[in-house]
Amino acid sequence: MKNKFFKPLIFIRFRKESEPIITYLKHLKWHVVTFDLNSHADSPVSFHTGSIGLVDFSEYDPQLDNLDRLKAFITASKIKWLALVPSALLEQLSIKSLLRNYFDDYHLFPLTQMQLSNMLEQAKIMSSACDHPDNLIFDRVLLGHSRLINDLKQAIKKASSVDCTVLITGETGTGKELVARALHEMSDLSGPFIAVNCGGIANSLIQAELFGYEKGAFTGANQQKKGFIEAADNGTLLLDEIGELAFEQQANLLRFLQEGTIQRVGSVDTVKVRVRVIAATNVDLERAMYRERFRADLFYRLNVLEIKIPPLRDRQQDIELLAYYFLNKFSAEHHKQFSGFSSDCLAMMKSYAWHGNIREMMNRIQRAVIMCDGEELQSDDLGIELTDTKPRTQRLKAIKEETERRAIIDALERDEGNVSKASNHLGISRAMLYRLMNKHGLGH
């Protein structure tokens, strides 16, 4: 059985001064095969499926005229090739032409270890996508090595292989729609992926938009129109912001989930539709149930499988990798080159709460790329106020306080303000509950 963690890399150098790079690559678990271009003693190299090629031009000598040998080597390999290039070499037309015609990407020295790691990981993703296209969206959405992101990957893999409704929960900006797309791409469904923002459609229009309508069903209905559900036949329907769906419309959605049929507005006929439904929300639907804003039967129908996306602040191990991913992306888009982030900038990103999660990080780093005029991105380039950053221990305390406050509110709402019943459900005394209510400003 092939080891899915096997990472083969062909490393070409012009002299043997690249040992520090090779040592670091091996530390990153790359299986490195070196090839000295100025030596004629190297044996033929075997190219494993999924190999990445990396050429170090730091010791390139134009007088040796061995670029033809490099071109022949690259042409024969049929793998993705990256280059590490001193900026001075870009003044040579032969090198610029070589990079444009023979390499998939290149980066200028100086290069940080994290930049090198990120560059290779992205190349590996693209290489894997050539053989397994479904992996591309999966890996881009789930970039990281933390335990939380690895657990999320496993949850998506399991959910994609079964035909049932899925509820995706997570804060704003965590990538709920991208996870839904990954579920669709990894499934066997042949139909389209259609996303509907339930909070973005007026209550008076939501039924017609979801279920479709017949000609003449209402003023302005000049022709028959399929709704989003019918349009997603044999595919996936994402109901984003499902917690914003009007209570009276939830019954119609529940009926469709139970019966697998829809009825267009203005019609008495039913239409059989086979659709996988994925719902996504940043709202606590169980709390909405207790407050009678969300139907309990619909919640349980949607929540066959739940995928919880962790907030970025809990993925400390992934922050630097994600930051360099966006730096590489936006540097290329804006035709700018940077050596990386300053140490203060990295420290700030790791201590920042990231209320907008990955979406916020992406936007802030794009801003930094545009605003920065130096070689390194600085803290000020991100536009983060110092008051937005605080030690992780303080953030943890705040999270615990908010969790405690929400538990008390939920218990009181569930038990209609009866302190005795609420204290029993919470497993504390009445006196303790009164003290906690006073602490959190929850007057009774």
C-alpha positions as CSV (number, residue, x, y, z in Angstrom):
1,M,0.0,0.0,0.0
2,K,1.4,3.4,-0.9
3,N,2.3,5.7,2.0
4,K,0.1,8.8,1.6
5,F,2.7,10.8,3.6
6,F,5.6,10.0,1.2
7,K,6.9,13.3,-0.1
8,P,9.4,12.7,-2.9
9,L,11.5,15.8,-4.0
10,I,14.2,16.1,-6.7
11,F,16.7,18.7,-5.6
12,I,19.0,20.1,-8.3
13,R,22.0,22.2,-7.4
14,F,24.9,23.7,-9.4
15,R,27.4,23.1,-6.6
16,K,27.4,21.4,-3.2
17,E,26.9,24.5,-1.1
18,S,23.1,23.7,-0.6
19,E,23.5,21.3,2.4
20,P,21.6,23.6,4.9
21,I,18.6,23.6,2.5
22,I,18.7,19.8,2.1
23,T,19.0,19.3,5.8
24,Y,15.9,21.4,6.4
25,L,13.9,19.6,3.7
26,K,14.7,16.3,5.3
27,H,13.6,17.7,8.6
28,L,10.2,18.5,6.9
29,K,10.0,14.8,6.0
30,W,10.7,15.3,2.3
31,H,12.4,12.3,0.7
32,V,15.2,14.2,-1.1
33,V,17.1,13.0,-4.1
34,T,19.9,15.3,-5.0
35,F,21.3,15.9,-8.5
36,D,24.5,18.0,-9.1
37,L,24.1,19.6,-12.5
38,N,27.8,20.3,-12.9
39,S,28.7,16.7,-12.2
40,H,28.4,14.0,-14.9
41,A,28.7,11.2,-12.4
42,D,25.1,11.2,-11.1
43,S,23.0,8.2,-11.9
44,P,19.6,8.5,-13.6
45,V,16.9,9.8,-11.3
46,S,13.6,7.9,-11.0
47,F,10.5,10.2,-10.7
48,H,7.9,9.0,-8.3
49,T,4.3,9.9,-8.8
50,G,3.7,13.2,-7.0
51,S,7.3,14.2,-7.0
52,I,8.3,17.9,-6.8
53,G,11.4,19.3,-8.5
54,L,13.3,22.1,-6.9
55,V,16.3,23.9,-8.5
56,D,18.7,26.0,-6.4
57,F,20.3,28.7,-8.6
58,S,22.3,30.3,-5.8
59,E,25.6,28.9,-7.1
60,Y,24.7,29.1,-10.8
61,D,27.7,30.0,-13.0
62,P,26.7,31.2,-16.5
63,Q,30.2,30.4,-17.9
64,L,29.6,26.6,-17.5
65,D,26.6,26.8,-19.9
66,N,24.7,23.8,-18.5
67,L,21.2,25.2,-19.0
68,D,20.5,22.9,-21.9
69,R,21.2,19.9,-19.6
70,L,18.7,21.4,-17.1
71,K,16.1,21.9,-19.7
72,A,16.4,18.3,-20.9
73,F,16.2,17.1,-17.3
74,I,13.0,19.0,-16.6
75,T,11.4,18.1,-20.0
76,A,11.9,14.4,-19.3
77,S,10.5,14.5,-15.8
78,K,6.9,15.6,-16.4
79,I,6.6,16.8,-12.8
80,K,6.1,20.3,-11.2
81,W,9.3,22.3,-11.0
82,L,10.1,25.2,-8.6
83,A,13.2,27.5,-8.5
84,L,15.1,29.4,-5.9
85,V,16.7,32.3,-7.6
86,P,19.0,35.2,-6.5
87,S,17.3,38.5,-7.6
88,A,20.4,39.5,-9.6
89,L,19.9,36.5,-12.0
90,L,16.6,38.0,-13.2
91,E,18.6,40.5,-15.1
92,Q,19.8,37.7,-17.4
93,L,17.4,37.1,-20.3
94,S,18.3,33.4,-20.5
95,I,17.3,32.9,-16.9
96,K,14.1,34.9,-17.3
97,S,13.2,32.8,-20.3
98,L,14.0,29.6,-18.5
99,L,11.8,30.4,-15.6
100,R,8.9,31.4,-17.8
101,N,9.0,28.4,-20.0
102,Y,10.2,25.5,-17.8
103,F,9.1,26.3,-14.2
104,D,5.7,26.3,-12.5
105,D,6.9,28.9,-9.9
106,Y,10.0,30.6,-8.6
107,H,10.9,32.5,-5.4
108,L,13.7,35.0,-4.8
109,F,16.4,34.7,-2.2
110,P,16.5,35.5,0.7
111,L,13.8,32.9,1.6
112,T,12.7,32.0,5.1
113,Q,12.2,28.3,6.1
114,M,8.5,28.8,6.5
115,Q,8.2,30.3,3.0
116,L,10.1,27.4,1.6
117,S,7.9,24.9,3.5
118,N,4.7,26.7,2.3
119,M,5.9,26.8,-1.3
120,L,6.6,23.1,-1.4
121,E,3.3,22.1,0.3
122,Q,1.3,24.2,-2.2
123,A,3.2,22.5,-5.0
124,K,2.4,19.1,-3.5
125,I,-1.3,20.0,-3.4
126,M,-1.3,21.0,-7.0
127,S,0.6,17.9,-8.0
128,S,-1.8,15.7,-6.1
129,A,-4.7,17.5,-7.8
130,C,-3.4,16.4,-11.2
131,D,-3.9,12.8,-10.2
132,H,-6.8,13.3,-7.9
133,P,-8.8,16.5,-8.7
134,D,-11.0,16.2,-5.7
135,N,-8.0,16.7,-3.4
136,L,-7.4,20.2,-4.6
137,I,-10.4,21.9,-3.0
138,F,-10.0,19.6,0.0
139,D,-6.4,20.5,0.8
140,R,-6.8,24.2,0.1
141,V,-9.7,24.5,2.5
142,L,-7.9,22.5,5.2
143,L,-4.4,23.9,5.0
144,G,-2.7,23.2,8.3
145,H,-1.2,20.5,10.6
146,S,-2.9,21.1,13.9
147,R,-4.9,18.4,15.6
148,L,-8.1,20.3,15.1
149,I,-7.7,20.6,11.4
150,N,-6.7,16.9,11.1
151,D,-9.9,16.0,13.0
152,L,-11.8,18.2,10.6
153,K,-10.3,16.5,7.6
154,Q,-11.3,13.1,8.9
155,A,-14.9,14.3,9.6
156,I,-15.2,15.6,6.1
157,K,-13.9,12.4,4.6
158,K,-16.4,10.3,6.6
159,A,-19.4,12.6,5.8
160,S,-18.6,12.8,2.1
161,S,-19.0,9.0,1.7
162,V,-22.6,8.8,3.0
163,D,-25.8,10.2,1.7
164,C,-27.4,12.1,4.6
165,T,-28.0,15.7,5.7
166,V,-25.0,17.5,7.3
167,L,-25.0,20.5,9.6
168,I,-21.9,22.6,9.4
169,T,-21.4,24.9,12.4
170,G,-18.8,27.5,13.0
171,E,-18.1,31.2,13.5
172,T,-18.3,33.7,10.7
173,G,-15.3,33.5,8.3
174,T,-14.3,29.9,9.2
175,G,-15.0,28.6,5.7
176,K,-18.4,26.8,6.1
177,E,-19.2,27.1,2.4
178,L,-15.8,25.9,1.4
179,V,-16.2,22.8,3.6
180,A,-19.6,22.2,2.0
181,R,-18.0,22.4,-1.5
182,A,-15.4,20.0,-0.4
183,L,-18.1,17.6,0.7
184,H,-19.8,17.9,-2.7
185,E,-16.6,17.5,-4.7
186,M,-15.5,14.4,-2.7
187,S,-19.0,12.7,-3.1
188,D,-20.3,10.7,-6.0
189,L,-23.0,13.2,-6.9
190,S,-23.2,14.1,-10.6
191,G,-25.4,17.2,-10.2
192,P,-24.5,20.8,-9.4
193,F,-23.5,22.4,-6.1
194,I,-25.9,25.3,-5.3
195,A,-25.5,27.6,-2.3
196,V,-28.5,29.6,-1.0
197,N,-28.1,32.4,1.6
198,C,-31.3,32.0,3.7
199,G,-30.6,35.3,5.4
200,G,-30.2,37.2,2.1
201,I,-33.7,36.4,0.6
202,A,-36.8,38.3,1.8
203,N,-39.3,36.3,3.7
204,S,-42.0,37.0,1.1
205,L,-39.8,35.5,-1.7
206,I,-38.1,32.5,0.1
207,Q,-40.7,29.9,-0.8
208,A,-40.7,30.8,-4.5
209,E,-36.9,30.9,-4.6
210,L,-36.5,27.5,-2.9
211,F,-39.4,25.6,-4.4
212,G,-40.0,27.4,-7.7
213,Y,-43.3,28.7,-9.2
214,E,-45.7,28.3,-12.1
215,K,-46.5,30.9,-14.6
216,G,-49.2,33.3,-13.3
217,A,-48.7,32.1,-9.7
218,F,-48.3,35.8,-8.6
219,T,-47.8,39.2,-10.1
220,G,-44.6,39.2,-12.1
221,A,-44.5,35.4,-12.6
222,N,-44.4,35.5,-16.4
223,Q,-43.0,32.0,-16.8
224,Q,-42.4,28.8,-14.9
225,K,-39.2,28.8,-12.9
226,K,-37.4,26.0,-11.1
227,G,-36.5,26.7,-7.5
228,F,-33.0,26.2,-6.0
229,I,-34.0,22.8,-4.6
230,E,-35.1,21.4,-8.0
231,A,-32.1,23.0,-9.7
232,A,-29.8,21.1,-7.4
233,D,-31.3,17.7,-8.5
234,N,-28.7,14.9,-8.2
235,G,-26.4,17.4,-6.6
236,T,-25.9,19.3,-3.3
237,L,-27.9,22.2,-1.9
238,L,-26.2,24.3,0.7
239,L,-28.6,26.2,2.9
240,D,-26.3,28.8,4.4
241,E,-27.4,30.8,7.4
242,I,-30.1,28.3,8.0
243,G,-30.8,29.9,11.4
244,E,-32.1,33.0,9.6
245,L,-34.9,31.1,7.8
246,A,-38.3,32.4,8.9
247,F,-40.1,30.1,11.3
248,E,-43.1,29.7,9.1
249,Q,-40.9,28.6,6.1
250,Q,-39.2,25.9,8.2
251,A,-42.2,23.6,8.0
252,N,-42.0,23.6,4.1
253,L,-38.4,22.7,4.3
254,L,-39.0,19.9,6.8
255,R,-41.7,18.5,4.5
256,F,-39.3,18.3,1.6
257,L,-36.6,16.6,3.7
258,Q,-39.1,14.0,4.9
259,E,-40.8,13.3,1.6
260,G,-38.2,14.1,-1.0
261,T,-40.7,16.1,-3.1
262,I,-41.4,19.7,-3.8
263,Q,-44.5,21.6,-4.9
264,R,-44.0,24.8,-6.9
265,V,-45.9,27.9,-5.9
266,G,-49.1,27.9,-7.9
267,S,-49.1,24.2,-8.6
268,V,-50.9,21.1,-7.1
269,D,-48.4,18.7,-8.6
270,T,-45.4,17.3,-6.7
271,V,-42.0,16.8,-8.2
272,K,-39.6,14.1,-6.9
273,V,-36.1,15.6,-6.3
274,R,-33.0,13.8,-5.1
275,V,-30.8,16.3,-3.4
276,R,-28.2,16.1,-0.7
277,V,-28.9,19.0,1.8
278,I,-26.1,20.6,3.8
279,A,-27.1,23.4,6.2
280,A,-24.6,25.8,7.7
281,T,-24.9,28.3,10.5
282,N,-23.0,30.5,13.0
283,V,-26.1,30.6,15.2
284,D,-26.6,28.3,18.2
285,L,-29.6,26.3,16.8
286,E,-30.3,24.5,20.1
287,R,-30.6,27.8,21.9
288,A,-32.8,29.0,19.1
289,M,-35.0,25.9,19.7
290,Y,-35.5,26.7,23.3
291,R,-36.4,30.3,22.4
292,E,-38.9,28.8,19.8
293,R,-37.2,30.5,16.9
294,F,-36.2,27.2,15.2
295,R,-38.2,24.1,14.9
296,A,-36.9,21.2,16.9
297,D,-38.0,18.6,14.3
298,L,-36.2,20.5,11.6
299,F,-33.1,20.7,13.7
300,Y,-32.9,17.0,14.4
301,R,-33.6,16.3,10.7
302,L,-30.7,18.5,9.6
303,N,-28.3,17.4,12.4
304,V,-27.8,13.8,11.3
305,L,-24.1,14.6,11.0
306,E,-22.6,17.7,12.4
307,I,-19.2,19.1,11.3
308,K,-17.8,21.8,13.7
309,I,-15.2,24.1,12.2
310,P,-12.8,25.4,14.8
311,P,-12.1,29.1,15.1
312,L,-8.7,30.3,13.9
313,R,-7.7,31.5,17.4
314,D,-7.7,27.8,18.5
315,R,-5.4,26.8,15.6
316,Q,-2.2,28.4,16.8
317,Q,-0.1,25.8,15.1
318,D,-1.6,26.7,11.7
319,I,-1.5,30.5,11.8
320,E,2.0,31.0,10.4
321,L,1.5,28.5,7.6
322,L,-1.8,30.1,6.6
323,A,-0.2,33.6,6.8
324,Y,2.5,32.6,4.4
325,Y,0.0,30.9,2.1
326,F,-1.9,34.2,1.8
327,L,1.4,36.2,1.5
328,N,2.5,34.1,-1.4
329,K,-1.0,34.3,-3.0
330,F,-1.3,38.1,-2.8
331,S,2.3,38.8,-3.5
332,A,1.9,37.1,-6.9
333,E,-1.4,38.8,-7.6
334,H,0.0,42.3,-6.9
335,H,3.4,41.5,-8.5
336,K,5.4,42.2,-5.3
337,Q,8.2,40.3,-3.5
338,F,8.7,40.1,0.2
339,S,11.2,38.2,2.4
340,G,8.4,37.4,4.8
341,F,6.9,38.7,8.1
342,S,8.8,40.5,10.8
343,S,9.0,38.6,14.1
344,D,6.8,41.2,15.7
345,C,4.2,40.8,13.0
346,L,4.1,37.0,13.4
347,A,3.8,37.4,17.2
348,M,0.9,39.8,16.7
349,M,-0.9,37.4,14.4
350,K,-0.5,34.6,16.9
351,S,-1.8,36.6,19.8
352,Y,-4.7,38.2,17.8
353,A,-8.2,37.0,18.5
354,W,-9.2,36.8,14.8
355,H,-12.9,37.5,15.3
356,G,-13.4,37.2,11.6
357,N,-11.3,34.0,11.4
358,I,-9.7,33.0,8.1
359,R,-11.7,35.6,6.0
360,E,-10.3,38.3,8.2
361,M,-6.7,37.0,8.0
362,M,-7.0,36.8,4.2
363,N,-8.2,40.4,4.0
364,R,-5.7,41.8,6.4
365,I,-2.7,40.2,4.7
366,Q,-3.9,41.4,1.3
367,R,-4.1,44.9,2.8
368,A,-0.6,44.4,4.2
369,V,0.8,43.3,0.8
370,I,-0.7,46.4,-0.8
371,M,0.5,48.9,1.9
372,C,4.0,47.5,2.6
373,D,6.9,49.2,0.9
374,G,9.7,47.3,2.7
375,E,11.1,43.8,2.4
376,E,9.2,42.5,5.4
377,L,5.6,42.9,6.3
378,Q,5.3,44.8,9.6
379,S,2.6,44.8,12.3
380,D,1.4,48.2,11.3
381,D,0.7,46.9,7.7
382,L,-2.0,44.6,9.0
383,G,-4.1,47.4,10.4
384,I,-4.7,45.6,13.7
385,E,-5.3,47.8,16.8
386,L,-3.1,46.8,19.7
387,T,-6.2,46.6,21.9
388,D,-7.3,43.7,19.7
389,T,-4.4,41.5,20.8
390,K,-4.1,39.9,24.2
391,P,-2.3,36.9,25.8
392,R,-3.9,33.5,25.1
393,T,-4.5,33.0,28.8
394,Q,-6.7,36.1,28.9
395,R,-8.6,34.9,25.9
396,L,-9.2,31.5,27.4
397,K,-10.5,33.2,30.6
398,A,-12.9,35.3,28.5
399,I,-14.1,32.2,26.6
400,K,-14.8,30.4,29.9
401,E,-16.7,33.4,31.3
402,E,-18.9,33.7,28.2
403,T,-19.5,29.9,28.2
404,E,-20.7,30.1,31.8
405,R,-22.9,33.1,31.1
406,R,-24.5,31.4,28.1
407,A,-25.2,28.2,30.1
408,I,-27.0,30.1,32.7
409,I,-29.1,32.0,30.2
410,D,-30.0,28.8,28.4
411,A,-31.0,27.1,31.6
412,L,-33.2,30.0,32.7
413,E,-34.9,30.3,29.3
414,R,-35.5,26.5,29.2
415,D,-37.0,26.5,32.6
416,E,-39.0,29.7,32.0
417,G,-37.1,31.6,34.7
418,N,-37.6,29.0,37.5
419,V,-34.3,29.3,39.5
420,S,-34.8,26.0,41.3
421,K,-35.3,24.0,38.1
422,A,-32.4,25.8,36.4
423,S,-30.0,25.2,39.2
424,N,-31.0,21.5,39.2
425,H,-30.3,21.3,35.4
426,L,-26.9,23.0,35.9
427,G,-26.0,20.8,38.9
428,I,-25.5,23.7,41.3
429,S,-27.3,25.1,44.3
430,R,-29.8,27.9,44.1
431,A,-27.5,30.1,46.1
432,M,-24.7,29.5,43.7
433,L,-26.9,30.2,40.7
434,Y,-28.0,33.5,42.3
435,R,-24.3,34.5,42.8
436,L,-23.5,33.6,39.2
437,M,-26.5,35.5,37.9
438,N,-25.3,38.6,39.9
439,K,-21.7,38.1,38.6
440,H,-22.9,38.1,35.0
441,G,-25.4,40.9,35.5
442,L,-28.4,38.6,34.9
443,G,-31.0,40.1,37.3
444,H,-33.9,37.9,38.1
